[in-house]
Amino acid sequence: MRQQQSILWQSLACLVLLGLCLFGPGTLPASAEVQVEASLSSLSFPQDRAARLTITITGTSRTADIALPEIDNIQLRSQGTSSQISMVNGDFSSSVMHNYLVQADKPGKYTIPPLKVTAGGESLTTQPIRFEVTPGGQQPGAYPTPTRQDGGQIAFIRISPTGSHYPGEIVPFTIKAYFNQAYRVEDIKPPTLRGDGVVMSQLSDQPQQTEESVKGRMYHVLTWETNLSGIKAGEHPISFSLDATLRIPQKRRVLSPFGGSGFFDDSFFNDPAIDSFFGSAERKPIVSVSPETVFTVMDLPTADQPENFTGAIGDFTLNVRATPVEVEVGEPITLTMEISGTGNFDRVEAPAFPENPDWKTYSPSAKFSNQAKSYTGTKIFEQAIVAKNAAATEIPPLSFSYFDPQQRRYITKTSKHLAVHIQKTAASAIASPVQPVPAATPAQSRSAAPASPAPGIGGGLAPIHLEAGSYHARIVPLFAKSWFLTLCAVCTLLLLTVFGLAIRRRNIEKNPEIERKKHKRLLLENDLKQIERAQAAGDGPSFLALSKTAIQNQLGWLWNIEPAALSLADIKSRLSENTDLLEIFQAADEAAYGGASLTDEKMQEYFTTLKKKLEELS
């Protein structure tokens, strides 16, 4: 069936092309003007990369003869040709593009002289092109030296050196995936870490895209900037793998309706562009694996380790301030502690307030704001403190300790004393005595001005009406008048209409709580699917890691806590009776450090229990 459809499509393609050949000459001029243009993809590029030179010949569908010049320290490599046919307002036009890679042996300013092109029986020349080659942008020693196997591969991975580090230390790391431009690769997945004892932060879905030359071949390069962190001491072999799909175009076989080879075997009908349009492609999955490297994790020194050290590793500063500084006894003061720098902020905790009989403290809140890199930023803690009496005159110093991997020693940052003014609680205000109003003296009474006559007296009387006005049988109050009742009815009806529309609009709008529960259910379904796939593959470590993530996601939503911040201690304090989830979570933690394996029966038992308990929580 597929073969019959393929033959049918190929026959239709032949008929269409035959029609173009028969009726095309009426619209395509017999002697179309041939034009030649040369362009360079970049007029400035580094030495370790290349630019693309394109020579476009318009007015012909045939290839042309191009005389390539010899330029000192410049190499021109052919990358094939492509053709294009377009129709505008019934007029056909065709063009052929010759592609070359321009590579330089050393930096400098160069010029591509006019190129002589012979096409359509005419000899034409292009305009000269001036360009500059800058020194290579890759730093010496930043990446391993290319191996002999790198050249010519469809894809390969290079990684930056690892070195020796401490548990929990954030290590900037670079992964570069190279894809040969001679092949078409699609559906590229981010690299995954292979190995135990080391964790990697999540990779971006939009890596940096560049081009590089390796052993004379051009490669598309995807670069991911990420972080690695060791979780236990030792030497951990690690590598990175990447999944992608290789698209292999299938050669289109043109069947001549007249049999044998003939007009339809012309090179025009065998053009790669036409093959790509009418042909098909085979997709083949490929996996690229980086060379294995060793990530060494050293134990933190135990000598001189401060008591308040919580595992923070990096380089930090401490800034403490209090507002307001003038309060009454019992009024709260906000203590703001800012820890800025570079390191593992997930292990940075608020400095402990020293025990003091004059102060009462509350639990601090935390907020982290990072910069372009996730391991650089500021973590702000806000803590409410209350003075118990007026004897408190200052806030004692606070200290924060961390380990500096560059200096290989512990450092303690201590804040200064903060002066405050605590006032006693104000007593009830005493009412001020009312001053008596002095009585007026007889002289003041005599000197007082006479009272003004009441209005209407004398010339202020209303005029006398000689005719009687209209008479009313009875006085009707406003609320009993018909027009007033009608107005009230209209207003009431309008109010009810507006109220009904408001209720209808509120019912139409999505309920945030319903949406939140829906998202929670979808998240649980996705987590369970991933866990089930890991179970089917028999991957015990992945099964436990995904189970831990599912528990964190559901409990984080339930308790309104960042899922990644939930630890075994947090879950024990809140789920004292739910031993099943605690058992699975503890097994996942132990597997992350010890690499324990699970049997198929144990994974099935864990999966059934996990699904039941998490569905009950949702």
C-alpha positions in Angstrom: 0.0 0.0 0.0 2.8 2.4 0.9 4.6 1.5 -2.3 1.5 2.2 -4.4 1.1 5.6 -2.7 4.7 6.4 -3.2 4.5 5.6 -7.0 1.3 7.7 -7.2 2.9 10.7 -5.6 6.0 10.3 -7.8 3.8 10.2 -10.9 1.9 13.3 -9.9 5.3 15.1 -9.3 6.4 14.1 -12.7 3.2 15.4 -14.3 3.6 18.7 -12.5 7.2 19.1 -13.5 6.3 18.1 -17.1 3.6 20.8 -17.1 6.1 23.4 -15.9 8.5 22.3 -18.7 5.7 22.5 -21.4 4.1 25.7 -20.3 7.0 27.4 -18.5 8.7 28.7 -21.7 5.6 30.9 -22.3 6.1 32.7 -19.1 9.9 32.4 -18.6 11.8 34.7 -20.9 13.9 32.9 -23.5 17.0 34.8 -22.6 16.6 35.6 -18.9 19.3 37.9 -17.5 21.9 36.1 -15.5 23.0 37.9 -12.3 25.7 36.9 -9.8 26.0 38.0 -6.2 28.5 37.0 -3.4 27.8 37.4 0.3 29.5 36.5 3.6 27.5 35.5 6.6 29.7 37.5 9.0 32.2 40.3 8.2 34.0 39.6 11.6 34.5 36.3 13.2 37.0 34.6 15.5 39.8 32.3 14.2 38.3 29.2 15.8 35.1 29.6 13.9 34.1 30.0 10.2 31.9 32.2 8.0 29.7 31.0 5.2 30.3 32.4 1.7 27.3 32.2 -0.6 27.5 32.8 -4.4 24.0 33.2 -5.8 23.4 32.9 -9.5 20.0 34.1 -10.6 18.5 33.4 -14.0 19.6 29.9 -14.5 18.9 26.5 -12.9 22.2 25.0 -13.9 25.4 24.9 -11.9 28.2 27.3 -12.9 31.9 27.3 -13.1 33.5 29.4 -10.4 37.1 30.2 -10.3 38.1 30.3 -6.6 41.1 32.5 -5.9 44.0 31.6 -3.6 44.2 33.8 -0.5 47.0 33.7 1.9 46.1 32.1 5.3 42.5 31.6 4.1 40.9 28.3 3.2 37.7 27.9 1.1 35.8 24.6 1.4 32.8 23.7 -0.7 29.6 22.9 1.2 27.6 21.9 -1.9 24.9 23.7 -3.9 21.2 24.3 -3.6 18.6 25.5 -6.1 15.4 27.5 -5.8 12.5 28.0 -8.2 9.9 30.8 -7.5 6.9 32.1 -9.3 5.7 35.8 -8.9 2.6 37.0 -10.9 3.0 34.1 -13.3 6.7 34.7 -14.0 9.1 31.9 -13.1 12.6 32.6 -11.8 15.3 30.2 -10.7 18.6 30.5 -8.9 21.5 28.3 -7.8 23.5 28.9 -4.6 27.0 27.7 -4.1 28.1 27.5 -0.5 31.6 27.7 0.9 33.1 27.8 4.4 35.7 30.5 5.0 38.4 29.6 7.6 41.5 31.5 8.6 44.8 30.2 9.8 45.6 33.3 11.8 43.8 36.6 12.8 44.0 39.6 10.5 42.1 41.6 7.9 41.5 39.9 4.5 39.7 40.5 1.2 38.0 38.1 -1.1 38.8 39.4 -4.6 36.2 39.5 -7.4 35.2 36.0 -8.3 34.9 35.0 -11.9 31.6 33.0 -12.6 30.7 31.4 -15.9 27.0 30.7 -16.2 24.4 30.6 -19.0 27.2 31.2 -21.6 28.1 34.5 -19.8 31.2 35.4 -17.8 30.4 37.6 -14.7 32.3 38.8 -11.7 31.3 39.5 -8.1 32.1 42.5 -5.9 35.1 42.1 -3.5 34.3 41.3 0.1 36.5 42.6 3.0 36.3 40.9 6.4 38.3 40.6 9.7 39.3 37.5 11.6 39.8 38.1 15.4 41.7 35.9 17.9 39.9 32.8 19.1 37.5 33.3 22.0 38.2 30.0 23.7 40.4 30.3 26.7 43.4 28.0 26.8 42.9 25.0 29.1 39.2 25.8 29.5 38.2 22.5 27.9 40.0 19.3 27.1 42.0 19.1 23.9 39.9 17.8 21.1 40.5 14.1 20.6 41.1 12.4 17.3 37.7 10.9 17.5 36.0 14.3 17.7 36.6 15.1 14.1 33.9 13.7 11.8 31.5 12.5 14.5 27.8 13.2 14.2 27.7 14.5 17.8 30.0 14.6 20.8 30.1 16.3 24.2 32.9 18.3 25.9 32.8 19.3 29.6 34.8 21.6 31.7 37.4 20.3 34.3 36.0 19.4 37.7 38.8 19.5 40.3 38.5 18.9 44.0 35.7 20.4 46.1 33.9 20.1 49.4 30.4 18.5 50.2 27.7 21.0 49.4 30.0 23.4 47.5 28.5 25.0 44.4 30.8 24.3 41.4 30.1 26.2 38.1 30.2 23.8 35.2 29.9 24.0 31.4 28.6 21.3 29.0 29.0 21.8 25.3 27.3 19.5 22.8 28.7 19.5 19.2 26.6 18.5 16.2 28.1 18.1 12.7 26.6 20.5 10.3 26.7 17.8 7.6 23.9 16.0 9.4 20.4 17.0 10.4 19.8 16.4 14.1 16.5 17.3 15.8 14.6 16.6 19.0 17.7 17.3 21.1 17.2 16.7 24.8 19.2 18.4 27.6 22.2 16.3 28.9 21.7 14.1 31.9 24.2 13.3 34.6 25.5 9.8 35.0 27.1 8.9 38.3 26.5 8.8 42.1 27.5 11.2 44.8 27.1 14.3 42.6 24.0 16.3 41.9 23.4 18.8 39.0 21.0 21.8 38.9 18.3 21.8 36.3 19.4 22.7 32.8 17.8 25.4 30.7 15.6 24.4 27.8 17.2 27.3 25.8 21.0 26.8 25.7 23.4 29.2 24.0 23.8 28.4 20.3 27.0 29.0 18.4 29.2 27.5 15.7 32.7 26.2 16.0 35.3 24.5 13.7 36.8 21.2 14.9 39.5 19.6 12.7 38.3 21.4 9.6 34.6 20.6 10.1 31.9 23.0 11.2 29.7 22.1 14.1 26.5 23.6 15.7 27.3 24.0 19.4 24.8 24.0 22.3 26.3 25.3 25.6 24.7 24.8 29.0 25.9 26.7 32.1 25.0 24.7 35.2 26.2 23.8 38.7 27.5 20.6 40.3 27.6 19.8 44.0 29.0 16.8 45.8 26.9 15.2 48.5 29.5 12.9 50.0 33.2 12.6 50.2 35.1 10.4 47.8 36.1 10.2 44.1 33.0 10.0 42.0 33.3 9.0 38.3 30.7 11.0 36.3 29.8 11.5 32.6 27.0 13.1 30.7 24.7 11.7 28.0 22.4 13.4 25.5 19.6 11.9 23.4 18.7 13.2 19.9 17.2 12.1 16.6 19.2 11.9 13.4 17.2 12.6 10.3 18.4 10.6 7.3 16.9 11.8 4.0 15.8 9.0 1.6 16.9 9.3 -2.0 13.8 9.9 -4.2 13.7 7.5 -7.1 12.2 9.2 -10.2 10.3 6.8 -12.4 10.2 7.8 -16.0 6.7 7.3 -17.5 8.4 6.6 -20.8 10.6 3.8 -19.3 14.3 3.7 -18.9 16.4 6.8 -18.5 15.7 10.0 -20.3 14.6 13.5 -19.8 13.6 12.9 -16.2 17.0 11.7 -15.3 18.4 15.2 -15.8 20.3 16.7 -12.9 17.6 19.3 -12.4 15.1 16.6 -11.4 17.7 15.0 -9.1 18.2 18.2 -7.2 18.4 17.8 -3.4 15.8 20.4 -2.9 13.3 18.5 -5.0 14.2 15.2 -3.3 13.6 16.9 0.1 10.2 18.2 -1.0 8.9 15.0 -2.6 11.0 12.4 -0.7 10.8 11.1 2.9 13.3 10.8 5.7 14.2 8.1 8.2 14.6 9.1 11.9 17.2 7.3 13.9 17.7 7.9 17.7 21.3 8.6 18.7 23.0 8.9 22.1 26.1 11.0 22.7 28.1 10.4 25.9 30.9 12.6 27.2 34.3 11.2 28.3 34.2 10.1 32.0 35.8 12.4 34.5 36.3 12.2 38.3 34.6 14.6 40.6 36.6 14.6 43.9 34.8 15.6 47.1 37.0 16.2 50.2 35.8 16.2 53.8 35.3 19.5 55.5 38.0 20.1 58.2 36.7 19.5 61.7 39.3 21.6 63.5 38.2 25.1 64.4 34.7 24.5 63.1 32.3 27.1 64.7 29.3 25.9 66.7 26.9 28.0 64.5 28.2 26.5 61.2 25.2 25.1 59.3 27.0 23.9 56.1 27.2 27.2 54.2 30.2 27.1 51.7 31.2 30.1 49.6 32.0 33.7 50.2 29.4 35.8 52.1 28.9 39.1 53.8 26.5 39.9 56.7 24.5 43.1 57.2 22.1 43.6 60.2 19.7 46.5 60.8 16.7 47.2 63.0 13.6 49.3 62.6 12.3 51.2 64.4 14.9 52.0 67.1 12.6 54.0 69.4 9.7 51.9 70.8 7.8 51.3 74.0 8.0 48.2 76.1 6.1 45.4 74.3 6.2 46.9 70.8 7.9 44.8 68.2 11.2 45.7 66.4 11.9 44.2 63.0 15.4 42.8 62.8 16.6 42.5 59.1 19.6 40.2 58.4 21.0 40.2 54.9 23.5 37.6 53.8 24.9 38.3 50.3 27.6 36.6 48.2 28.2 33.4 46.3 27.6 29.8 47.5 25.1 27.2 48.5 22.3 29.5 49.8 20.2 26.4 50.6 22.4 25.8 53.6 22.4 29.5 54.7 20.3 29.9 57.9 19.4 33.0 59.9 22.0 34.0 62.6 20.7 32.9 66.0 19.7 35.6 68.4 21.7 35.3 71.6 19.8 34.4 74.7 19.0 37.5 76.7 16.5 38.1 79.5 15.6 41.5 78.2 14.4 40.3 74.8 11.8 38.0 73.4 12.3 36.6 69.9 10.1 35.0 67.2 10.9 32.7 64.3 12.5 34.5 61.3 11.2 34.5 57.8 13.5 34.0 54.8 13.4 35.4 51.2 16.1 34.7 48.6 16.7 36.9 45.5 19.3 35.5 43.1 21.1 37.2 40.2 21.8 35.8 36.7 23.4 32.8 38.4 21.4 30.8 40.9 24.3 30.6 43.4 24.9 34.3 43.6 22.4 36.6 45.4 21.1 37.8 48.7 19.1 35.9 51.3 17.1 38.2 53.6 15.9 37.1 57.0 13.3 39.2 59.0 12.8 38.5 62.7 10.5 40.2 65.1 12.0 40.9 68.6 10.2 42.5 71.6 11.8 44.3 74.6 10.5 42.9 77.9 11.6 46.0 79.9 13.2 49.4 79.5 16.5 48.0 80.6 17.3 46.9 77.0 19.5 49.5 75.5 21.0 47.7 72.6 20.6 44.7 70.3 23.5 42.2 70.9 25.8 41.3 67.9 24.7 38.4 65.6 27.2 36.1 64.0 27.2 33.9 60.8 29.8 31.3 60.0 30.7 29.7 56.6 33.5 27.8 55.0 35.6 29.6 52.3 36.8 26.9 49.8 39.3 29.3 48.3 41.0 30.1 51.6 40.2 26.6 53.0 39.2 27.9 56.4 36.1 28.8 58.4 35.1 32.5 58.5 32.7 34.1 61.0 31.0 37.4 60.3 29.8 39.3 63.3 27.5 42.4 63.3 27.9 45.5 65.5 25.9 46.4 68.5 22.7 48.2 67.5 21.6 51.0 70.0 17.8 51.2 70.7 15.7 53.4 72.9 13.0 51.6 74.9 10.4 53.7 76.7 8.2 52.7 79.5 4.5 52.3 78.8 2.8 55.7 79.1 0.3 56.1 82.0 -3.2 57.4 81.6 -3.2 61.1 80.8 -4.4 63.4 83.7 -7.3 65.6 82.6 -6.5 69.3 82.5 -8.7 71.6 84.8 -11.3 73.6 83.0 -10.7 77.3 83.3 -13.8 79.3 84.4 -15.1 81.9 82.0 -14.8 85.3 83.6 -18.1 87.1 84.2 -18.7 90.3 82.3 -18.3 93.5 84.3 -21.1 96.1 84.4 -19.0 98.4 82.3 -18.6 95.6 79.6 -22.4 95.1 79.8 -23.1 98.7 79.2 -20.6 98.9 76.4 -22.1 95.9 74.6 -23.6 96.7 71.3 -27.4 96.5 71.1 -28.9 93.4 69.6 -29.8 93.5 65.9 -33.5 93.5 65.2 -35.0 90.1 64.2 -35.4 89.7 60.5 -38.8 90.4 59.2 -39.5 93.1 61.7 -40.2 96.5 60.4 -39.3 96.4 56.6 -38.7 92.6 56.7 -42.4 91.4 56.6 -43.6 89.2 53.8 -45.9 91.0 51.2 -49.7 90.6 51.7 -51.3 88.3 49.1 -54.7 89.7 47.9 -55.7 86.4 46.1 -55.9 82.9 47.6 -53.7 80.2 46.2 -54.8 76.6 45.1 -56.4 74.3 47.6 -55.6 70.6 48.3 -58.0 68.1 49.6 -55.3 66.3 51.5 -51.5 66.3 51.8 -49.9 63.2 50.2 -46.4 62.4 51.6 -43.6 61.8 49.1 -43.3 58.0 49.7 -47.0 57.6 48.8 -46.8 59.4 45.5 -47.1 57.2 42.4 -44.1 58.6 40.5 -41.9 58.1 43.5 -43.0 54.5 43.9 -42.4 53.9 40.1 -38.9 55.4 40.5 -38.1 53.2 43.4 -39.3 50.1 41.5 -37.1 51.0 38.6 -34.1 51.5 40.8 -34.8 48.2 42.6 -35.0 46.4 39.3 -31.8 48.0 38.1 -30.0 47.1 41.3 -31.2 43.4 41.1 -30.0 43.3 37.5 -26.6 44.6 38.3 -26.3 42.2 41.3 -27.4 39.3 39.1 -24.8 40.1 36.5 -22.1 40.4 39.1 -23.0 37.0 40.5 -23.1 35.5 37.0 -19.7 37.0 36.2 -18.2 35.7 39.3 -19.5 32.2 38.6 -18.1 32.3 35.1 -14.6 33.3 36.2 -12.4 30.4 37.2 -12.2 29.6 40.8 -8.5 29.8 41.9 -8.9 27.0 44.4 -10.4 24.7 41.8 -7.5 25.6 39.4 -5.0 25.0 42.2 -6.4 21.5 43.0 -6.5 20.7 39.3 -2.8 21.6 38.9 -2.0 19.5 42.0 -3.8 16.5 40.5 -2.0 16.9 37.2 1.3 17.2 39.0 0.6 14.0 40.9 -0.4 12.1 37.7 2.8 13.2 36.0 5.0 12.2 39.0 3.3 8.8 39.2 3.8 8.2 35.4 7.5 8.9 35.7 7.8 6.6 38.8 6.0 3.9 36.9 8.4 4.2 34.0 11.4 3.9 36.3 9.8 0.8 37.9 9.2 -0.8 34.5 12.9 -0.1 33.6 14.0 -1.6 36.9 15.9 1.6 37.8 15.9 1.5 41.6 17.8 4.8 42.2 15.6 6.8 39.8 12.5 5.2 41.3 13.4 6.3 44.8 14.5 9.8 43.6 11.2 10.3 41.7 9.2 9.0 44.7 10.9 11.5 46.9 10.1 14.3 44.5 6.4 13.3 44.3 6.2 13.3 48.1 7.8 16.8 48.3 5.5 18.1 45.6 2.3 17.0 47.2 3.3 17.9 50.8 4.7 21.2 49.6 1.3 22.1 48.0 -0.5 20.9 51.1 1.6 22.9 53.6 2.3 25.8 51.3 6.0 25.2 51.4 8.6 25.1 48.6 8.7 21.4 47.7 12.5 21.3 47.3 12.9 22.7 50.8 11.1 19.8 52.6 13.5 17.5 54.4 13.0 14.3 56.3 13.0 16.2 59.6 10.1 18.4 58.4 8.0 15.5 57.3 8.7 13.6 60.5 7.5 16.6 62.6 4.3 16.9 60.6 3.5 13.3 59.6 4.2 11.5 62.8 1.5 8.9 62.2 2.0 8.3 58.4 4.9 5.8 58.6 4.5 4.7 55.0 5.5 8.0 53.4 8.3 8.4 55.9 9.7 5.0 55.1 9.8 5.7 51.3 11.2 9.2 51.8 13.9 7.8 54.2 14.8 5.0 51.7 15.2 7.6 49.0 17.6 9.7 51.2 19.6 6.6 52.0 19.8 5.6 48.3 21.1 9.0 47.3 24.1 8.5 49.6 24.6 4.8 49.6 23.3 3.8 46.1 21.0 1.0 47.5 19.1 -1.1 45.0 15.5 -2.3 45.2 13.9 -5.6 44.1 10.9 -5.5 41.7 8.6 -6.7 44.5 9.8 -3.9 46.8 9.3 -1.3 44.0 5.8 -2.6 43.4 5.0 -2.4 47.1 6.4 1.1 47.4 4.5 2.3 44.2 1.1 0.9 45.5 1.6 2.5 48.9 2.8 5.8 47.5 0.0 6.1 45.0 -2.6 5.4 47.6 -1.2 7.8 50.3 -0.6 10.7 47.8 -4.1 10.3 46.3 -5.6 10.5 49.8 -3.7 13.8 50.4 -5.0 15.3 47.1 
